[in-house]
């Protein structure tokens, strides 16, 4: 328990530290030309994004005066800039739906944590919540054939702030379970669609992580149980199950054991 508490404390300290560091950064002069009128920079990162050993960049923008705007959550444009043969940067990709809004972190505040360029791609991280804390890391990798960057890994962490030592939950979704979503098409806040499913297998156990041959939980469903699907992956469906006592169990169930309820 003490070890988990130390990990969570370190995580929170790193969040605060990263935000302080981002405020102390000095934007390179070459990036100013990509800031349109009415915007200012929120964060940036530099590094090799496409395996050509040239220094590329990521620039994240926000509306000027964003902190004082309370009527609507403004977009935060994400710009992916690639270094050309002549040494100049070129806007390669833009996505206005990739970065969480300023108020999307709940009581915690601005959920944007940081962006890191590494391994010919980048990782963008968010952290927020109130009593129930959560964090997300999204890893995008460069595909040289398609000359694009795709989501290849998603990491989630959540815990109850009052009892973190017994409520920490970590979920990792690897590329074999994710749809092929490019950096231009990714939406940090997709429409929430619930679906109903019926168990077709005699018995099916819950997984904490959607990975075949990973450790099973003790909890399971039996044939004809009805569950609510909250996310459909390639081989798993993330579900919620309500028993006769109206207690909820959530996790991942193999897609092959579920049939859609029309």
N, C-alpha and C positions, 0 to 999 in steps of 0.2 A: 504493500500500500504506500509506504513512504517513497519507494522508487517512482511509482506512478504520479504521486503528488509532485515530486521533484521535476518529472518530465513536463507536467502540465504547467508548473510555475515557470520553467525555462521557456516553454512555448509562448506563454503570455509575455514574458520579458522580451523575447525575440520580436514579437509583434510590435511592441512599443518601441523597441530599438530600431527596427526597420523603418517605422514611420518617422522617427527623428532623423535618421540618416537621409531619407528621401527629401526631407525639408532642407537639408544642408547641401544637397547636390547643386552643382553648377551646370546648367544646360550648355552643351557644346554649341558653338556659334552656327555650325552647319545645320542644326535642327530647327532653328528659329523660322526658316523659310517655310516649314511645313505646318506652322501654327496659323490657322485661318483667323480672320477678324472675329472678335467676340469670344475667343478662347485663350486659355493659358495652359501651361504644362502642369500635369499632375505628377508624372514620373517618367523616367526613361531608363533604358538599359542598352549597353553596347556589347557586341560580340559577333562571332561567326554564326550566321543563321543558315547558310546554304552550302557549307563544306567547300568554300573556295578560298579559305584563309584570309578573307578580307573582313574588315570591321564593319558590320552592319549595325542597325539600331532599331529599337522599338520605342515609340513615343506615345504616351497616354495623355490625353487632353481633358480639360474640364471647362465648363462655361465660366467666364469671368464673374466673380461674385457668387459662385455656387453655394457657398456656406450661408449666404443670406437669403437664398431662394427657398421658400417653404411651401409654395403652392403646388409644385410639380417636381418630380425627380428628373433631372436633366440627364441627357446622354453623355457618356464619356468616350469619345472616339479613341479607338486603338489603331495605331498606324505602324505598319511593318515596313521598314526602309532597307533597301538592298544597295550595297556599294557596287557601282558600275565599273567598267574597265578604265574609264577616265578618272576614277577616284571620287566621283560625285555620288551622292545618295539619290535614290529614286523611290518614290512611293510605290510599293509592290502590292500591298494588301491593306484594306481598311475595314474595320468592323465597329459599328456603333452599339452593338449588343453583347460585347464580350466582357466588359468591365462592369461590376456591380455599382449601383448608384450610391450616393453619399449616405442616404438614410436606410439602405438595405441591410445594415448590420444590426438593426434593432437598438436596444438600450446601449449596446457596446459602442455604437457610433459607426463611423465610416469603416466598412469592411475591407476596403482595399489594403492589402499588406505589401506585396512587392512583386516584381517581375525579374526573373533571372534567365539570361541566355546561356544555354549549355547544350552540348551534344548535338549541334546542328539543329537546334530547336529552342524552345523556351518553356518555362514554368511560370504560371501566374497564380497567385495565392490570395485567398480571402479568409477573414476570420470575423466572427460576430456572434450575436445572440444576447440573451439576458440571463435568466437562470439556467436555461438550456443553451450551452455554448456549442458552436460548430466551426469547422474549418474545412476549406476546400483547396486542393492543389490540382490544377489542370496542366498536363504536359502535352505540348504539341511538338511533333517531330517533322523534319523536312523529308519529303519524298522526291528524290531527284528525277524520277520518271515523269511524274505529274507536275513537277516544279511547283509544289504547293506544300503547305504545312497542315498536318492532320492531328486530331486529338488521338493520342496513343495511350494515355494513362490518366486515371482520375482517382484521387485519394480523398477520402472523407474522414473526419474525426468529429466526434460529438460526445458530450458528457454533461451531467447535471452539475452546475457550478457549486451547489451546496454539498454534494457528496461525490466528488470526482474520482475518488479511489475505487468506487464500486460501480461506476456508470460509464467508464470510458469505452467507447465503441469506435473501432477503426475499420473502414471498408476500403478496399483497393479494387478498382475495376481496370483490368488490363485491355490491351488493344483487341484481343480475340473476342471480347464481349461487346465492344463498342462499334457503333455504326461508323462508316467512313465519313467523318464530318470535317470539312476544311476550316481553316481559321476565319475565312470570310463568312461562312454560313453558321458558325457556332452561335448559340443563343444562351446566355447565362440564366435567363429566366423563361424557359419554354412553357407553352401552355400545359397546365396540369390536367391530364386526362386519366380518369379512373376506368378500369374495365373489370368485368366479373369473369372468374374462372372456376372450373370445377375439377377436382382431382380425379384423374383417370387411373392412376396407379393404386395398388392395394395400400401402400404406405409411402410417404415421401417426407424426408427430413429437411429441416431448415438449414441453410448455409448462412454464415456471417458474411462470407465473401463469395462472389459469383465466379468460382473457379472449380472446374471439375477435378475430382480426387482430393479436394481440400477437406479440412476437418468438418465433420457434421456436428450439429447441435443435438441436444437430447430431445428437443421438441420436434414433433412430426405431425403430419396430417394423414387422414385416412380417406379411402375412396369415397367420392361424392361430396366431400367437404367443399364449401364455397368460400373463395377468397377474393379480395379486391386487389387487382394489380395496379401498381403505381408507376412501374417502369418496366419496359420490355427490352431485354438484351438479346444477344444472339442465342445463348444456350440457357438462360435463366430469366425468370420474371421476379421482380421485387414485389412482394405481396404483404398484405395485412390480413390477419385472420381474427375474427371476433367469436369467442366461444359462448356457450350458453350462459355463463356468468358475466358476459359483456366485458371480458378482459381481452386485451389485444396482444397479438404476437406478430412481429414483423421480421422479415428476412428474405432470403432468396430461395426459390424452389425451381428445380429443373423444369425447363419449358416442356420437355417431352412428357411430363407427368400431368400437364394441365391442358384442359380443353376450354375454349371460350364459351361463355354462356350468352346466348343470344336473347 
